[in-house]
Amino acid sequence: MPVPHLLSPLSLPCPLPSLLRNGAPWRCPTLLRAVLQVPPPAPLHLGLAVARGDGGRRFVGTLGSKRARAAGAVRVSAMSGDGGGGAGSTGIAAAAAATVVFAVMNRVLYKLALVPMKDYPFFLAQFATFGYVLVYFSILFIRFRAGIVTREMLALPKSQFMLIGLLEALGAASGMAAAAMLPGPSIPVLSQSFLVWQLILSVLILGRKYRANQILGCLLVTTGVILAVAGGASDGLILSEVKFFWPAVMMTSAAFQAAASIIKEFVFIDGAKRLEGKRPDIFVVNSFGSGFQIAMELLCYHFCT
């Protein structure tokens, strides 16, 4: 080893402090490293990256200032809070309970209104449709002013809505005519045929495929409806004093309503293609469908009287 290097003040071995000083690796004088032929230490983050085998890609997210780590902890705790999930599930349960209550009230009032007006099913159907139109178009106007509903949605082809209106008019008129002649408990039983018609029509129109358990459930519903109708000749059953014609009309009404729901689903699929991936707003479909339903009910009333 050269003598001048050994006599140099920088050649004295420096004390061995800790590896890190104030968060930065300590470095010995360069001249002493050259004399002792010690290679420079690898950066800490490089060693961590090599040890992990990911080339250092994940190192950025692991090391940082204390402030950044604290902010990240706050964000994580805010995202995984315990209060949000409970509030959301409570709201869903309340909405589901309200839906059941309103559906039961709708059925009860439906039958009560048919008792004094069983000879005027077209008028009652049209009166109910006016209520739908008033509510639907009011909400549609609000959503259009808010920018949720666009002009492109309103410009969708109206022929599909005309078909929906025709099917719903036939379903409402025939359903009210049959409900006026049927016992109250039989109406929800026969209305379950809606599920059967919807499954059949979705396969024929939309090309849907269903699992075995779904088909089995549909067969159970069909069996229940058949037993309710076929047992009408026996005494003590809900359809014992009713001719077969009116249950058949009620099930036909369910078929019209199921076909209207399938056409609505087709409108959503076709509208998403026309709107470049954006689905039409539900109030656009319901509003225009109910509007054409009024016109079709007027035509049905004209031809039937």
C-alpha positions in Angstrom: 0.0 0.0 0.0 1.5 3.4 -0.8 3.0 5.3 2.1 1.5 8.7 1.3 -1.9 7.2 1.4 -1.3 5.7 4.9 0.0 9.1 6.2 -2.9 11.0 4.8 -5.4 12.3 7.4 -8.2 10.8 5.4 -6.7 7.4 5.7 -7.5 7.1 9.3 -10.3 4.6 9.8 -13.5 6.4 10.7 -15.7 5.2 13.5 -18.4 2.8 12.8 -21.6 4.7 13.4 -25.1 3.3 12.6 -25.9 2.4 9.1 -28.6 5.1 8.8 -28.1 8.7 10.0 -31.3 10.8 9.9 -32.9 8.4 7.5 -30.0 8.4 4.9 -27.2 5.8 4.6 -23.8 6.9 6.0 -21.0 7.0 3.5 -17.2 6.8 4.4 -14.8 9.1 2.7 -14.2 8.2 -0.9 -10.4 8.2 -0.6 -10.5 5.7 2.2 -12.8 3.5 0.1 -10.3 3.7 -2.7 -7.4 2.7 -0.4 -9.2 -0.2 1.2 -10.8 -1.2 -2.1 -14.3 -1.4 -0.6 -17.2 -1.2 -3.1 -19.8 1.4 -2.4 -22.8 0.0 -0.5 -25.9 -0.7 -2.6 -28.9 1.6 -1.9 -31.3 0.3 0.6 -34.3 0.4 -1.8 -32.3 -1.5 -4.4 -31.5 -4.3 -1.9 -35.2 -4.5 -1.0 -36.2 -4.6 -4.6 -33.8 -7.4 -5.4 -34.8 -9.3 -2.4 -38.4 -9.0 -3.4 -37.7 -9.9 -7.0 -40.0 -7.3 -8.5 -37.5 -4.9 -9.9 -38.5 -2.2 -7.5 -41.9 -1.7 -8.8 -43.6 -2.1 -5.4 -41.0 -0.1 -3.6 -42.6 3.2 -4.3 -45.7 2.2 -2.4 -43.8 0.9 0.6 -41.4 3.7 1.4 -42.2 7.4 1.7 -42.5 10.2 4.1 -44.4 9.8 7.4 -47.0 12.3 6.2 -47.7 10.2 3.0 -48.0 7.0 5.1 -50.3 8.7 7.6 -52.5 9.9 4.7 -52.6 6.5 3.2 -53.7 5.0 6.6 -56.5 7.6 6.8 -57.7 6.7 3.3 -57.7 3.0 4.0 -59.5 3.4 7.3 -62.1 5.6 5.6 -62.6 3.1 2.8 -63.0 0.1 5.1 -65.3 1.8 7.7 -67.8 -0.4 9.4 -70.7 2.1 9.3 -71.3 2.2 5.5 -72.2 -1.4 4.9 -74.8 -1.5 7.7 -76.5 1.7 6.5 -76.6 0.4 2.9 -78.1 -3.0 3.9 -80.7 -1.3 6.1 -81.8 1.0 3.3 -82.1 -2.0 0.9 -84.2 -3.9 3.5 -86.4 -0.9 4.1 -86.9 -0.4 0.3 -87.8 -4.1 -0.1 -90.3 -3.9 2.8 -91.9 -0.8 1.3 -92.2 -2.5 -2.1 -94.0 -5.5 -0.6 -96.4 -3.2 1.4 -97.2 -1.1 -1.7 -97.7 -4.2 -3.8 -100.2 -5.7 -1.4 -102.0 -2.4 -1.1 -102.1 -2.2 -4.9 -103.7 -5.7 -5.2 -106.3 -5.0 -2.4 -107.3 -1.6 -3.9 -107.3 -3.2 -7.4 -110.0 -5.7 -6.3 -112.0 -3.1 -4.2 -112.2 -0.7 -7.2 -113.5 -3.5 -9.4 -116.4 -4.3 -7.1 -118.5 -1.3 -8.0 -117.0 -0.9 -11.5 -116.9 -4.4 -12.8 -118.9 -3.4 -15.9 -116.4 -0.7 -16.9 -113.0 -2.4 -17.1 -111.8 -0.2 -20.0 -112.6 3.0 -18.2 -110.9 1.8 -15.0 -107.8 0.6 -16.9 -107.6 4.0 -18.7 -108.0 5.9 -15.5 -105.2 4.0 -13.9 -103.0 4.5 -16.9 -103.5 8.3 -16.7 -102.1 8.2 -13.2 -99.0 6.3 -14.5 -98.5 8.8 -17.3 -98.7 11.7 -15.0 -96.2 10.3 -12.6 -93.8 8.9 -15.2 -93.7 12.1 -17.4 -93.2 14.3 -14.3 -90.2 12.3 -13.2 -89.0 12.2 -16.8 -89.1 16.0 -17.1 -87.1 16.3 -13.8 -84.5 13.9 -15.0 -84.3 15.6 -18.4 -83.7 19.0 -16.7 -81.0 17.4 -14.5 -79.2 16.1 -17.6 -79.7 12.4 -16.8 -82.0 11.9 -19.8 -80.5 13.1 -23.1 -82.2 14.1 -26.3 -80.8 11.0 -28.0 -82.8 8.8 -25.5 -85.9 10.7 -26.4 -85.2 10.2 -30.1 -85.4 6.4 -29.9 -87.8 4.7 -32.4 -91.4 5.0 -31.2 -92.6 1.9 -33.0 -91.2 -0.3 -30.1 -93.1 1.9 -27.6 -96.3 1.5 -29.6 -96.0 -2.3 -29.4 -95.4 -2.0 -25.6 -98.4 0.2 -25.3 -100.6 -2.2 -27.2 -99.6 -5.2 -25.2 -100.0 -3.4 -21.9 -103.4 -2.0 -22.9 -104.6 -5.5 -23.8 -103.2 -6.9 -20.6 -104.7 -4.2 -18.4 -108.2 -4.4 -20.0 -108.4 -8.2 -20.0 -107.0 -8.4 -16.6 -109.5 -6.0 -15.1 -112.4 -7.7 -16.9 -111.3 -11.1 -15.5 -110.6 -9.8 -12.0 -114.1 -8.5 -11.7 -115.5 -12.0 -12.2 -112.9 -13.9 -10.1 -112.7 -14.4 -6.3 -110.1 -12.2 -4.6 -107.6 -14.9 -3.5 -107.5 -16.4 -7.0 -106.2 -13.3 -8.6 -102.6 -13.4 -7.2 -102.5 -17.2 -7.8 -103.4 -16.9 -11.5 -101.1 -13.9 -11.9 -98.2 -16.1 -11.1 -98.5 -17.4 -14.7 -96.7 -14.1 -15.6 -93.4 -15.8 -14.6 -94.1 -18.8 -16.8 -95.0 -16.6 -19.8 -91.9 -14.4 -19.2 -89.5 -17.4 -19.2 -91.0 -18.8 -22.4 -91.1 -15.5 -24.3 -87.5 -14.6 -23.2 -86.3 -17.8 -24.7 -88.2 -17.2 -27.9 -87.5 -13.5 -28.4 -84.3 -12.8 -26.6 -82.7 -16.3 -26.9 -82.1 -16.6 -23.2 -81.0 -19.8 -21.6 -81.9 -20.8 -18.1 -80.4 -23.2 -15.5 -82.1 -26.4 -14.4 -83.2 -25.0 -11.0 -84.8 -22.0 -12.7 -86.8 -24.3 -15.0 -87.8 -26.4 -12.0 -89.1 -23.4 -10.2 -91.1 -22.4 -13.3 -92.6 -25.9 -13.4 -93.6 -25.7 -9.8 -95.4 -22.4 -10.5 -97.1 -23.9 -13.5 -98.2 -26.9 -11.4 -99.7 -24.6 -8.7 -101.6 -22.6 -11.3 -102.9 -25.7 -13.0 -104.1 -27.2 -9.7 -105.9 -24.0 -8.9 -107.7 -23.9 -12.2 -108.3 -27.7 -12.6 -109.7 -27.9 -9.1 -112.4 -25.4 -9.7 -115.0 -28.1 -10.2 -114.5 -29.3 -6.6 -116.5 -27.8 -3.8 -114.8 -25.6 -1.3 -112.0 -24.3 -3.6 -111.4 -20.7 -4.6 -112.5 -21.3 -8.2 -115.3 -23.7 -7.5 -118.1 -21.3 -8.6 -116.2 -19.8 -11.6 -116.2 -20.9 -15.2 -112.9 -21.8 -16.8 -113.2 -18.9 -19.2 -112.3 -16.2 -16.7 -109.2 -17.9 -15.3 -108.1 -18.3 -18.9 -108.6 -14.6 -19.6 -106.6 -13.7 -16.5 -103.7 -16.0 -17.6 -103.9 -14.4 -21.1 -103.7 -11.0 -19.5 -100.5 -12.2 -17.8 -99.2 -13.3 -21.1 -99.7 -9.8 -22.6 -98.0 -8.2 -19.7 -95.1 -10.6 -19.9 -94.7 -9.9 -23.6 -94.6 -6.2 -22.8 -91.9 -6.7 -20.2 -89.8 -8.7 -22.7 -90.2 -6.0 -25.4 -89.0 -3.4 -22.8 -85.9 -5.5 -22.2 -85.3 -5.6 -25.9 -85.7 -1.8 -26.1 -82.9 -1.5 -23.4 -80.6 -3.8 -25.4 -81.3 -2.2 -28.7 -81.1 1.3 -27.2 -77.7 0.6 -25.7 -76.5 -0.2 -29.3 -78.0 3.0 -30.7 -76.6 5.1 -27.8 -73.1 3.6 -28.1 -73.2 1.6 -24.9 -75.3 3.9 -22.8 -78.6 2.3 -21.7 -81.8 4.2 -22.1 -83.3 5.7 -18.9 -86.0 3.5 -17.5 -88.4 6.5 -17.3 -88.1 7.1 -21.0 -89.3 3.5 -21.7 -92.1 3.6 -19.1 -93.3 7.1 -20.0 -93.6 6.5 -23.7 -95.0 3.0 -23.2 -97.7 4.3 -20.9 -98.5 7.2 -23.3 -99.1 4.8 -26.1 -101.0 2.6 -23.8 -103.6 5.3 -23.3 -104.0 5.6 -27.1 -104.3 1.8 -27.5 -106.9 1.6 -24.7 -109.0 4.2 -26.5 -108.8 2.1 -29.7 -109.7 -1.1 -27.8 -112.7 0.7 -26.2 -113.8 2.0 -29.6 -113.8 -1.4 -31.2 -115.2 -3.4 -28.3 -118.2 -1.1 -27.9 
